[in-house]
Amino acid sequence: MTEEWQRGFYRRSLAQRQTLLAHGRDLGPLGEAQLQINATPEHDLVIENYVTDYRVPEGLVLGLVVNGQPYTVPMATEEPSVIAAASNGAKRVAQSGGFTAVIQERQMIGQVVLQNVTDPDHVITDLLMHKAELLQLANAARPSMQKRGGGAVDLQIRPLGSFVSVDLLIDVQDAMGANSVNTMAEAVAAHLRENGYDVLTAILSNLADHSLVTVTCQVAFADLATAALDGETVAQRISALSNLAQVDPYRAATHNKGIMNGIDAAVLASGNDWRAIESGAHAYAAKNGHYRGLAVWTVGAEGLMGMLELPMPVGTVGGSIKLTPQSKLNYQISRIQSAKELAQVIASLGLAQNLAALRALATTGIQAGHMKLQYRSLALSVGATPTEVPTLVAHLATENHVDAAKATALLREMRENE
């Protein structure tokens, strides 16, 4: 049931919505002020029922070497250990020459799906006979893209039982291109309907397996060693963890989540759609019918070798990519010029993230480094000031059991003893 303050909410001005929300949820004057301080008036034109901005911390990974070029990469994330881990992995790989990233092609897929198909062979033959015409129709729907050197370049057809998927392969240049792909797919769908086909849907696919990035690296054994373990032993354990992620979906899910920790943070900071990248990555991980780890690590004669392949259909122009002042600033920070370059850098960051996570698992365990960073967040959450945080974190590190109640008690004790 709609509450009284919610009625006609979307028709209200930004200031009215903030006041209604503050009163309707008893946020008080401080809560209403927080809504106002964090709001960006332009964002009222971007989303429905806008009230304020939800801010995420942004940091930098320094010295990520990709194809011989060092990069400074902005990352937006609230998870304490993500940037620390990415920096750790990037540094170890840089010492052995950095990452090599390759993109063979960069095309998005627009699906036009036919249903109630009784003779798929006849349908496929008919569609292929009119392939050039269908591509021309698609390009006519977005002529500016073709003028820039892109556009619909190919058409593939997949029989799916009583369905047939007509897949338009579209070169979107430096854009992510979702809106253009949808427009072109709908133009082809309209033509097919006029010619008697039962069209179910027309929309892009986020499984962008014609926009794959392949990243490789090698890490010397010496750069993997710890005080307790030699580098070759660490490499063998990392390889074993990698093998486990190929056969066990329970481990693969966490393996891939670690990769996406870095990728999502960089995608968000670049103004791209991290949800599209996330869905495409997980779909690609299960493409062969078995969900597997996206990154693979093997032991060679001189070190540990890593490889990551996944779809990375990011853009550097169009849509909401440079909608906010911060995303614009982030491109100045990274100095990334093209969509291909951005895709290569972000995928490399994912492999760096995975290396750091697996090395931690293979040696001290994931919590050893993670918890110190988590303690900082816990200290802030219980009200410690920035100057009190280091002391409180040091106290928390000596405790066998740590939770918010313990942190609050230790903070109170610290203040009483001042």
LINGI-V479784 format. One record per residue. RES is the residue in three letters. PSI is psi as a letter, one per 30 degrees, with the letter a starting at -180 (* if undefined). NEAR is the number of other ideal C-beta (glycine too) atoms within 10 Angstrom. Layout:
res:RES psi:PSI near:NEAR
res:RES psi:PSI near:NEAR
This chain:
res:MET psi:k near:3
res:THR psi:k near:8
res:GLU psi:l near:10
res:GLU psi:e near:7
res:TRP psi:f near:16
res:GLN psi:f near:14
res:ARG psi:k near:10
res:GLY psi:g near:10
res:PHE psi:e near:17
res:TYR psi:f near:9
res:ARG psi:f near:8
res:ARG psi:l near:16
res:SER psi:l near:9
res:LEU psi:e near:18
res:ALA psi:e near:14
res:GLN psi:e near:12
res:ARG psi:e near:22
res:GLN psi:e near:22
res:THR psi:e near:17
res:LEU psi:e near:19
res:LEU psi:e near:20
res:ALA psi:e near:21
res:HIS psi:e near:12
res:GLY psi:f near:13
res:ARG psi:g near:11
res:ASP psi:h near:7
res:LEU psi:f near:16
res:GLY psi:l near:11
res:PRO psi:e near:8
res:LEU psi:e near:8
res:GLY psi:e near:14
res:GLU psi:e near:16
res:ALA psi:e near:13
res:GLN psi:e near:15
res:LEU psi:e near:19
res:GLN psi:e near:15
res:ILE psi:e near:9
res:ASN psi:f near:12
res:ALA psi:k near:18
res:THR psi:j near:13
res:PRO psi:e near:9
res:GLU psi:f near:11
res:HIS psi:f near:15
res:ASP psi:f near:16
res:LEU psi:f near:8
res:VAL psi:e near:11
res:ILE psi:l near:8
res:GLU psi:k near:7
res:ASN psi:h near:11
res:TYR psi:k near:18
res:VAL psi:e near:19
res:THR psi:l near:17
res:ASP psi:k near:13
res:TYR psi:j near:7
res:ARG psi:k near:10
res:VAL psi:k near:13
res:PRO psi:k near:12
res:GLU psi:k near:17
res:GLY psi:a near:17
res:LEU psi:k near:18
res:VAL psi:k near:28
res:LEU psi:k near:14
res:GLY psi:h near:15
res:LEU psi:j near:28
res:VAL psi:j near:21
res:VAL psi:k near:25
res:ASN psi:h near:15
res:GLY psi:f near:9
res:GLN psi:k near:12
res:PRO psi:k near:12
res:TYR psi:k near:25
res:THR psi:j near:14
res:VAL psi:j near:30
res:PRO psi:k near:23
res:MET psi:k near:28
res:ALA psi:j near:23
res:THR psi:k near:20
res:GLU psi:f near:11
res:GLU psi:k near:17
res:PRO psi:e near:18
res:SER psi:f near:21
res:VAL psi:e near:24
res:ILE psi:e near:25
res:ALA psi:e near:17
res:ALA psi:e near:27
res:ALA psi:e near:31
res:SER psi:e near:21
res:ASN psi:e near:20
res:GLY psi:e near:29
res:ALA psi:e near:30
res:LYS psi:e near:17
res:ARG psi:e near:20
res:VAL psi:e near:28
res:ALA psi:e near:20
res:GLN psi:f near:13
res:SER psi:g near:19
res:GLY psi:f near:13
res:GLY psi:a near:22
res:PHE psi:k near:28
res:THR psi:k near:17
res:ALA psi:k near:23
res:VAL psi:k near:13
res:ILE psi:j near:16
res:GLN psi:e near:9
res:GLU psi:l near:10
res:ARG psi:i near:23
res:GLN psi:k near:21
res:MET psi:l near:27
res:ILE psi:k near:23
res:GLY psi:j near:29
res:GLN psi:k near:20
res:VAL psi:j near:30
res:VAL psi:k near:20
res:LEU psi:k near:24
res:GLN psi:l near:14
res:ASN psi:h near:9
res:VAL psi:k near:19
res:THR psi:f near:7
res:ASP psi:i near:9
res:PRO psi:e near:17
res:ASP psi:e near:9
res:HIS psi:e near:10
res:VAL psi:e near:18
res:ILE psi:e near:16
res:THR psi:e near:11
res:ASP psi:e near:12
res:LEU psi:e near:20
res:LEU psi:e near:13
res:MET psi:f near:9
res:HIS psi:g near:15
res:LYS psi:e near:14
res:ALA psi:e near:10
res:GLU psi:e near:12
res:LEU psi:e near:20
res:LEU psi:e near:20
res:GLN psi:e near:13
res:LEU psi:e near:19
res:ALA psi:e near:29
res:ASN psi:e near:20
res:ALA psi:f near:13
res:ALA psi:f near:18
res:ARG psi:i near:22
res:PRO psi:f near:10
res:SER psi:e near:9
res:MET psi:e near:23
res:GLN psi:e near:16
res:LYS psi:f near:10
res:ARG psi:g near:14
res:GLY psi:g near:8
res:GLY psi:b near:22
res:GLY psi:a near:24
res:ALA psi:k near:29
res:VAL psi:f near:16
res:ASP psi:l near:13
res:LEU psi:k near:20
res:GLN psi:k near:13
res:ILE psi:k near:17
res:ARG psi:j near:13
res:PRO psi:k near:14
res:LEU psi:i near:12
res:GLY psi:c near:8
res:SER psi:g near:11
res:PHE psi:l near:16
res:VAL psi:k near:20
res:SER psi:k near:17
res:VAL psi:j near:25
res:ASP psi:j near:18
res:LEU psi:k near:29
res:LEU psi:j near:18
res:ILE psi:k near:27
res:ASP psi:j near:19
res:VAL psi:g near:27
res:GLN psi:b near:19
res:ASP psi:g near:20
res:ALA psi:l near:22
res:MET psi:e near:27
res:GLY psi:g near:30
res:ALA psi:e near:20
res:ASN psi:e near:14
res:SER psi:e near:26
res:VAL psi:e near:30
res:ASN psi:e near:16
res:THR psi:e near:16
res:MET psi:e near:29
res:ALA psi:e near:27
res:GLU psi:e near:18
res:ALA psi:e near:21
res:VAL psi:e near:24
res:ALA psi:e near:23
res:ALA psi:e near:15
res:HIS psi:e near:17
res:LEU psi:e near:20
res:ARG psi:e near:14
res:GLU psi:f near:8
res:ASN psi:g near:9
res:GLY psi:g near:6
res:TYR psi:k near:20
res:ASP psi:j near:12
res:VAL psi:k near:17
res:LEU psi:e near:15
res:THR psi:l near:14
res:ALA psi:j near:23
res:ILE psi:l near:16
res:LEU psi:l near:24
res:SER psi:k near:20
res:ASN psi:f near:21
res:LEU psi:i near:19
res:ALA psi:i near:27
res:ASP psi:g near:16
res:HIS psi:g near:21
res:SER psi:h near:25
res:LEU psi:k near:19
res:VAL psi:k near:24
res:THR psi:k near:15
res:VAL psi:k near:28
res:THR psi:l near:16
res:CYS psi:l near:28
res:GLN psi:k near:17
res:VAL psi:k near:27
res:ALA psi:k near:17
res:PHE psi:e near:20
res:ALA psi:f near:13
res:ASP psi:g near:19
res:LEU psi:f near:25
res:ALA psi:l near:16
res:THR psi:l near:13
res:ALA psi:f near:6
res:ALA psi:f near:9
res:LEU psi:k near:16
res:ASP psi:l near:12
res:GLY psi:e near:17
res:GLU psi:e near:15
res:THR psi:e near:16
res:VAL psi:e near:22
res:ALA psi:e near:26
res:GLN psi:e near:17
res:ARG psi:e near:19
res:ILE psi:e near:25
res:SER psi:e near:20
res:ALA psi:e near:14
res:LEU psi:e near:19
res:SER psi:e near:22
res:ASN psi:e near:15
res:LEU psi:e near:14
res:ALA psi:f near:27
res:GLN psi:f near:14
res:VAL psi:f near:11
res:ASP psi:j near:15
res:PRO psi:f near:15
res:TYR psi:e near:10
res:ARG psi:e near:17
res:ALA psi:e near:21
res:ALA psi:e near:15
res:THR psi:e near:14
res:HIS psi:e near:25
res:ASN psi:e near:26
res:LYS psi:e near:13
res:GLY psi:e near:25
res:ILE psi:e near:25
res:MET psi:f near:20
res:ASN psi:e near:24
res:GLY psi:e near:31
res:ILE psi:e near:30
res:ASP psi:e near:24
res:ALA psi:e near:29
res:ALA psi:e near:32
res:VAL psi:e near:26
res:LEU psi:e near:21
res:ALA psi:f near:26
res:SER psi:f near:25
res:GLY psi:g near:23
res:ASN psi:l near:26
res:ASP psi:j near:19
res:TRP psi:f near:19
res:ARG psi:e near:12
res:ALA psi:e near:18
res:ILE psi:e near:28
res:GLU psi:e near:17
res:SER psi:e near:16
res:GLY psi:e near:20
res:ALA psi:e near:24
res:HIS psi:e near:19
res:ALA psi:e near:17
res:TYR psi:e near:20
res:ALA psi:f near:21
res:ALA psi:g near:13
res:LYS psi:e near:12
res:ASN psi:g near:8
res:GLY psi:f near:6
res:HIS psi:k near:11
res:TYR psi:k near:18
res:ARG psi:l near:20
res:GLY psi:k near:27
res:LEU psi:e near:23
res:ALA psi:k near:23
res:VAL psi:k near:18
res:TRP psi:k near:26
res:THR psi:l near:13
res:VAL psi:k near:17
res:GLY psi:a near:12
res:ALA psi:e near:6
res:GLU psi:f near:11
res:GLY psi:a near:19
res:LEU psi:k near:29
res:MET psi:k near:17
res:GLY psi:l near:25
res:MET psi:k near:16
res:LEU psi:k near:27
res:GLU psi:k near:18
res:LEU psi:l near:29
res:PRO psi:k near:26
res:MET psi:i near:28
res:PRO psi:i near:30
res:VAL psi:l near:32
res:GLY psi:l near:24
res:THR psi:f near:22
res:VAL psi:l near:14
res:GLY psi:l near:17
res:GLY psi:b near:16
res:SER psi:g near:12
res:ILE psi:e near:22
res:LYS psi:h near:18
res:LEU psi:e near:13
res:THR psi:l near:16
res:PRO psi:e near:10
res:GLN psi:e near:15
res:SER psi:e near:18
res:LYS psi:e near:12
res:LEU psi:e near:14
res:ASN psi:e near:24
res:TYR psi:e near:18
res:GLN psi:e near:9
res:ILE psi:e near:15
res:SER psi:f near:21
res:ARG psi:g near:10
res:ILE psi:k near:23
res:GLN psi:f near:11
res:SER psi:l near:14
res:ALA psi:e near:26
res:LYS psi:e near:18
res:GLU psi:e near:21
res:LEU psi:e near:25
res:ALA psi:e near:28
res:GLN psi:e near:25
res:VAL psi:e near:26
res:ILE psi:e near:30
res:ALA psi:e near:32
res:SER psi:e near:31
res:LEU psi:e near:28
res:GLY psi:e near:30
res:LEU psi:e near:29
res:ALA psi:e near:33
res:GLN psi:e near:30
res:ASN psi:e near:32
res:LEU psi:e near:28
res:ALA psi:e near:26
res:ALA psi:e near:28
res:LEU psi:e near:27
res:ARG psi:e near:24
res:ALA psi:e near:19
res:LEU psi:e near:16
res:ALA psi:f near:20
res:THR psi:d near:20
res:THR psi:f near:15
res:GLY psi:l near:11
res:ILE psi:f near:16
res:GLN psi:f near:10
res:ALA psi:e near:10
res:GLY psi:f near:17
res:HIS psi:e near:18
res:MET psi:e near:18
res:LYS psi:e near:16
res:LEU psi:e near:17
res:GLN psi:e near:17
res:TYR psi:e near:21
res:ARG psi:e near:18
res:SER psi:e near:14
res:LEU psi:e near:22
res:ALA psi:e near:23
res:LEU psi:e near:15
res:SER psi:f near:11
res:VAL psi:g near:17
res:GLY psi:g near:12
res:ALA psi:k near:22
res:THR psi:l near:10
res:PRO psi:e near:9
res:THR psi:f near:7
res:GLU psi:f near:16
res:VAL psi:e near:17
res:PRO psi:e near:12
res:THR psi:e near:14
res:LEU psi:e near:22
res:VAL psi:e near:21
res:ALA psi:e near:12
res:HIS psi:e near:19
res:LEU psi:e near:21
res:ALA psi:f near:11
res:THR psi:f near:8
res:GLU psi:k near:12
res:ASN psi:e near:5
res:HIS psi:k near:6
res:VAL psi:k near:17
res:ASP psi:a near:11
res:ALA psi:e near:10
res:ALA psi:e near:10
res:LYS psi:e near:16
res:ALA psi:e near:23
res:THR psi:e near:15
res:ALA psi:e near:12
res:LEU psi:e near:22
res:LEU psi:e near:21
res:ARG psi:e near:12
res:GLU psi:e near:11
res:MET psi:e near:14
res:ARG psi:e near:11
res:GLU psi:f near:7
res:ASN psi:g near:6
res:GLU psi:* near:5
